[in-house]
Amino acid sequence: MAYTKCITLSILLLFTLLGAANAEKLPATDVKRCAGNKPFPLEVRVAGCIKPPCIIYKGTVQVFEIDFVSHKFVTNVTALVKATTLGVITVPYELPDEVAAVCPNLMYGAYCPLYPTEDVTYYFEFPIGEYPEIGVKIEIYLVDQDHDIVTCFTCDIKVKKGVSGNKVAELN
Ligand SMILES: *[C@@H]1O[C@H](CO)[C@@H](O)[C@H](O)[C@H]1NC(C)=O
């Protein structure tokens, strides 16, 4: 009797733990490769977006979780963002230093240097400032201490006004 109860409790506990683990992990986002055969991340999770274009609100911070593998010994990794509008203009997007520094923003206790084949997750908090309210293709790439590209992907986004302002606009 006590034995059965114990098993039942263990099973319940197992399902609870599995449920918690699933709830924490964001779903993968369908991001695209960069031109020129650059290394592609293992997976990218843009919070709240599975299928781009991702709707991103001005004045917010959009979280990206980027799983990537380093292919060499790297001591320093920096994130860079380029924005392409209407397929022509490509402008670098200035990131605050503490956001662009990949090493201090690795998840699950990982830290630099990174060794070849090591896979890690960069928690990228993309600050959305003033941005034209049109579709933009952003290219996010990480470079190492030698300016070699560690990983690169693109994601279509659509920047909108804050949530409340947006609701009013939708009623019109
Ligand atoms: C890493 O690289 C960035 C960009 O080149 C530089 O600003 C930063 O100081 C470097 N950090 C370290 C710890 O070397």
Ligand as a Chemical Component Dictionary entry (heavy atoms), coordinates in Angstrom:
data_LIG
# 
_chem_comp.id                   LIG 
_chem_comp.type                 NON-POLYMER 
_chem_comp.pdbx_formal_charge   0 
_chem_comp.three_letter_code    LIG 
# 
loop_
_chem_comp_atom.comp_id 
_chem_comp_atom.atom_id 
_chem_comp_atom.alt_atom_id 
_chem_comp_atom.type_symbol 
_chem_comp_atom.charge 
_chem_comp_atom.model_Cartn_x 
_chem_comp_atom.model_Cartn_y 
_chem_comp_atom.model_Cartn_z 
_chem_comp_atom.pdbx_ordinal 
LIG C1 C1 C 0 35.550 42.605 -26.283 1  
LIG O1 O1 O 0 35.427 43.199 -27.572 2  
LIG C2 C2 C 0 34.758 44.442 -27.567 3  
LIG C3 C3 C 0 34.608 44.886 -29.016 4  
LIG O2 O2 O 0 35.798 44.801 -29.723 5  
LIG C4 C4 C 0 35.527 45.446 -26.711 6  
LIG O3 O3 O 0 34.833 46.681 -26.687 7  
LIG C5 C5 C 0 35.646 44.891 -25.303 8  
LIG O4 O4 O 0 36.411 45.762 -24.510 9  
LIG C6 C6 C 0 36.273 43.511 -25.309 10 
LIG N1 N1 N 0 36.192 42.952 -23.954 11 
LIG C7 C7 C 0 37.209 42.329 -23.378 12 
LIG C8 C8 C 0 36.936 41.774 -22.006 13 
LIG O5 O5 O 0 38.291 42.202 -23.916 14 
# 
loop_
_chem_comp_bond.comp_id 
_chem_comp_bond.atom_id_1 
_chem_comp_bond.atom_id_2 
_chem_comp_bond.value_order 
_chem_comp_bond.pdbx_ordinal 
LIG C1 O1 SING 1  
LIG C1 C6 SING 2  
LIG O1 C2 SING 3  
LIG C2 C3 SING 4  
LIG C2 C4 SING 5  
LIG C3 O2 SING 6  
LIG C4 O3 SING 7  
LIG C4 C5 SING 8  
LIG C5 O4 SING 9  
LIG C5 C6 SING 10 
LIG C6 N1 SING 11 
LIG N1 C7 SING 12 
LIG C7 C8 SING 13 
LIG C7 O5 DOUB 14 
# 
